[in-house]
Amino acid sequence: MGGSEKLRVAVTGGGLAGAAIANALFRQPHLDVHIYESAPEFSERGQAIGLAVNAQRALARLLPDAEDVFQRAGAVPMHSTRILMGSGPAAGTKVIDLAEENPGKILHRAALLHELLAPMPPEIMHANKKLSAIEEHSNALVLQFEDGSTAETDALIGADGLFGSVRSHVLGADHPAVKPVAAGWAGAHNLVSYDTASNKLGRELFEEDRQYGWIGEGGLFMHDVLNDRKIVQCVGSSVDRNPSSERRRSIDRQYLEHAFSTWLDGPVAGNMIDLLLDQEKPAVFAQWEHSDAPSYVKENICIAGDAAHAMTPWQGSGAAMALEDAVVLGALFAQIHSRSQIAGAFRAYDAIRRPRTQHIAASSRLTGRIMTGLVEEIGTDPEKLHAALKDRWDYIYDFDLGKHVDEAVSMLQAAQ
Ligand SMILES: Cc1cc2nc3c(=O)[nH]c(=O)nc-3n(C[C@H](O)[C@H](O)[C@H](O)COP(=O)(O)OP(=O)(O)OC[C@H]3O[C@@H](n4cnc5c(N)ncnc54)[C@H](O)[C@@H]3O)c2cc1C
């Protein structure tokens, strides 16, 4: 690359992470950014996503009109996440209201992805481009795609998700942390109309916009409101009694009633099972996560989003971490202008992002164990659950993103 040429940056994966990262980069005039997605189109599954306060702050740095984005996407602001007992003798008891000081927003994933992709010129977005191999040459990385085409780039950011391939290139194919591991839970979800959900679960649960989590022995139900209160997402997750390598399994009423057998005389399981089966061909998704990677970077290649740190959904932080990754990568690329500086920028990204994301992944796993009654000394005692849960989100929410970014930039500058 000559002095006046742009730095070429390729992002593989057009999910929330890839779209957020490309957003953080494509406006920078010294960068030539391209985003490659393996699917025939850039799209997201029909599920809700909760953006906690740290994710909202990160989004506001990526999209200056974030408040309008939330409005256009029909985001519903939550008063709190109310956790109640769903099984056992204390069924119906409130355990805690979480995030009262830090209310989240619930929105449709597809709407969020659409908003992240909308500002980008179509000529930098390439669908049907499944990365199949990476060649490292002295003057460029050559990306090979499954359709036989190739692209040259100076930097590669692998945002290709849980089952992506860039992680294996960064860590080495035989590294034990390459492959995702089953987290031990499986979940089903469904989107139902607001009227259906409120009639079934009771209108009093919908008087204020709140996310609800019903916790107890071996499982959890959640419901939250999105799309300008037209839709309610219902989720049921239980300890996976039949782990398999299939990512998606068909299920029926019998499966759910078996998974929640000790909940059926409680206040919520029967209704939630009806809602999970409402007009859907139900499927259950096993939860997967990554073991901690020793590094997110290899020279001019890095991984971000779920490709780097896929985590359980119990603290609703996977997408939030992808948005934070994007903000940090955006700030670091603003500092560099030559190919030789890329590896240093990625090292600073790794040093700053890996501790936080891996801490949250571990915390999320433990939160799941707490909420599904798997921690022996806590069990399903509401008071012990209250004590165990009350501070668990502080590390995630009480977070100064500006300082985090400054630390990354200082680290890069000190190394240059
Ligand atoms: C049930 C559940 C609930 C969740 N709830 C929340 C929540 O409330 N809040 C929150 O913050 N997070 C939540 N998360 C986590 C969040 O959904 C993920 O962290 C986030 O969507 C990951 O985005 P990503 O772009 O990294 O990965 P993905 O969405 O998996 O995107 C990866 C993309 O890469 C593409 N790709 C794969 N391989 C290749 C290749 N070889 N070449 C090119 N493209 C490729 C894929 O097609 C895909 O489009 C939840 C997760 C789950 C499972």
The ligand as an SDF file (V2000), in Angstrom:
LIG
                    3D

 53 58  0  0  0  0  0  0  0  0999 V2000
  -31.5700  -16.8030   22.8560 C   0  0  0  0  0  0  0  0  0  0  0  0
  -30.6100  -15.6510   22.7810 C   0  0  0  0  0  0  0  0  0  0  0  0
  -30.9760  -14.4270   23.3290 C   0  0  0  0  0  0  0  0  0  0  0  0
  -30.0890  -13.3480   23.3060 C   0  0  0  0  0  0  0  0  0  0  0  0
  -30.4650  -12.1790   23.8500 N   0  0  0  0  0  0  0  0  0  0  0  0
  -29.5960  -11.1410   23.8630 C   0  0  0  0  0  0  0  0  0  0  0  0
  -29.9670   -9.9010   24.4350 C   0  0  0  0  0  0  0  0  0  0  0  0
  -31.0900   -9.7200   24.9160 O   0  0  0  0  0  0  0  0  0  0  0  0
  -29.0520   -8.8750   24.4410 N   0  0  0  0  0  0  0  0  0  0  0  0
  -27.8060   -9.0380   23.8860 C   0  0  0  0  0  0  0  0  0  0  0  0
  -27.0080   -8.0730   23.9390 O   0  0  0  0  0  0  0  0  0  0  0  0
  -27.4460  -10.2090   23.3110 N   0  0  0  0  0  0  0  0  0  0  0  0
  -28.2990  -11.2560   23.2770 C   0  0  0  0  0  0  0  0  0  0  0  0
  -27.9430  -12.4230   22.6940 N   0  0  0  0  0  0  0  0  0  0  0  0
  -26.6420  -12.5330   22.0250 C   0  0  0  0  0  0  0  0  0  0  0  0
  -26.6850  -11.9500   20.6040 C   0  0  0  0  0  0  0  0  0  0  0  0
  -27.7840  -12.4500   19.8930 O   0  0  0  0  0  0  0  0  0  0  0  0
  -25.4210  -12.3120   19.8570 C   0  0  0  0  0  0  0  0  0  0  0  0
  -24.3030  -12.0440   20.6630 O   0  0  0  0  0  0  0  0  0  0  0  0
  -25.2810  -11.5100   18.5680 C   0  0  0  0  0  0  0  0  0  0  0  0
  -26.4300  -11.6400   17.7650 O   0  0  0  0  0  0  0  0  0  0  0  0
  -24.0550  -12.0110   17.8060 C   0  0  0  0  0  0  0  0  0  0  0  0
  -23.9230  -11.3180   16.6110 O   0  0  0  0  0  0  0  0  0  0  0  0
  -22.7410  -11.7060   15.6280 P   0  0  0  0  0  0  0  0  0  0  0  0
  -22.8860  -10.7860   14.4750 O   0  0  0  0  0  0  0  0  0  0  0  0
  -21.4590  -11.7720   16.3540 O   0  0  0  0  0  0  0  0  0  0  0  0
  -23.0360  -13.2020   15.1770 O   0  0  0  0  0  0  0  0  0  0  0  0
  -24.1680  -13.7540   14.2090 P   0  0  0  0  0  0  0  0  0  0  0  0
  -25.4590  -13.1010   14.4420 O   0  0  0  0  0  0  0  0  0  0  0  0
  -24.1130  -15.2450   14.3010 O   0  0  0  0  0  0  0  0  0  0  0  0
  -23.6810  -13.3060   12.7590 O   0  0  0  0  0  0  0  0  0  0  0  0
  -22.6260  -13.9420   12.0940 C   0  0  0  0  0  0  0  0  0  0  0  0
  -22.8310  -13.7490   10.5930 C   0  0  0  0  0  0  0  0  0  0  0  0
  -21.7060  -14.2820    9.9040 O   0  0  0  0  0  0  0  0  0  0  0  0
  -22.1420  -14.9890    8.7860 C   0  0  0  0  0  0  0  0  0  0  0  0
  -21.0990  -15.9660    8.4640 N   0  0  0  0  0  0  0  0  0  0  0  0
  -20.8300  -17.1360    9.1020 C   0  0  0  0  0  0  0  0  0  0  0  0
  -19.7920  -17.7640    8.5230 N   0  0  0  0  0  0  0  0  0  0  0  0
  -19.3890  -16.9600    7.5020 C   0  0  0  0  0  0  0  0  0  0  0  0
  -18.3700  -17.0590    6.5340 C   0  0  0  0  0  0  0  0  0  0  0  0
  -17.5370  -18.1310    6.4800 N   0  0  0  0  0  0  0  0  0  0  0  0
  -18.2230  -16.0720    5.6020 N   0  0  0  0  0  0  0  0  0  0  0  0
  -19.0450  -14.9830    5.6300 C   0  0  0  0  0  0  0  0  0  0  0  0
  -20.0540  -14.8420    6.5330 N   0  0  0  0  0  0  0  0  0  0  0  0
  -20.2020  -15.8190    7.4570 C   0  0  0  0  0  0  0  0  0  0  0  0
  -23.4640  -15.6100    9.2370 C   0  0  0  0  0  0  0  0  0  0  0  0
  -24.2890  -15.9490    8.1280 O   0  0  0  0  0  0  0  0  0  0  0  0
  -24.0540  -14.4860   10.0710 C   0  0  0  0  0  0  0  0  0  0  0  0
  -24.8310  -13.5980    9.3090 O   0  0  0  0  0  0  0  0  0  0  0  0
  -28.8110  -13.5140   22.7190 C   0  0  0  0  0  0  0  0  0  0  0  0
  -28.4490  -14.7390   22.1490 C   0  0  0  0  0  0  0  0  0  0  0  0
  -29.3390  -15.7990   22.1910 C   0  0  0  0  0  0  0  0  0  0  0  0
  -28.9170  -17.1200   21.5920 C   0  0  0  0  0  0  0  0  0  0  0  0
  1  2  1  0
  2  3  1  0
  2 52  2  0
  3  4  2  0
  4  5  1  0
  4 50  1  0
  5  6  2  0
  6  7  1  0
  6 13  1  0
  7  8  2  0
  7  9  1  0
  9 10  1  0
 10 11  2  0
 10 12  1  0
 12 13  2  0
 13 14  1  0
 14 15  1  0
 14 50  1  0
 15 16  1  0
 16 17  1  0
 16 18  1  0
 18 19  1  0
 18 20  1  0
 20 21  1  0
 20 22  1  0
 22 23  1  0
 23 24  1  0
 24 25  2  0
 24 26  1  0
 24 27  1  0
 27 28  1  0
 28 29  2  0
 28 30  1  0
 28 31  1  0
 31 32  1  0
 32 33  1  0
 33 34  1  0
 33 48  1  0
 34 35  1  0
 35 36  1  0
 35 46  1  0
 36 37  1  0
 36 45  1  0
 37 38  2  0
 38 39  1  0
 39 40  1  0
 39 45  2  0
 40 41  1  0
 40 42  2  0
 42 43  1  0
 43 44  2  0
 44 45  1  0
 46 47  1  0
 46 48  1  0
 48 49  1  0
 50 51  2  0
 51 52  1  0
 52 53  1  0
M  END
$$$$
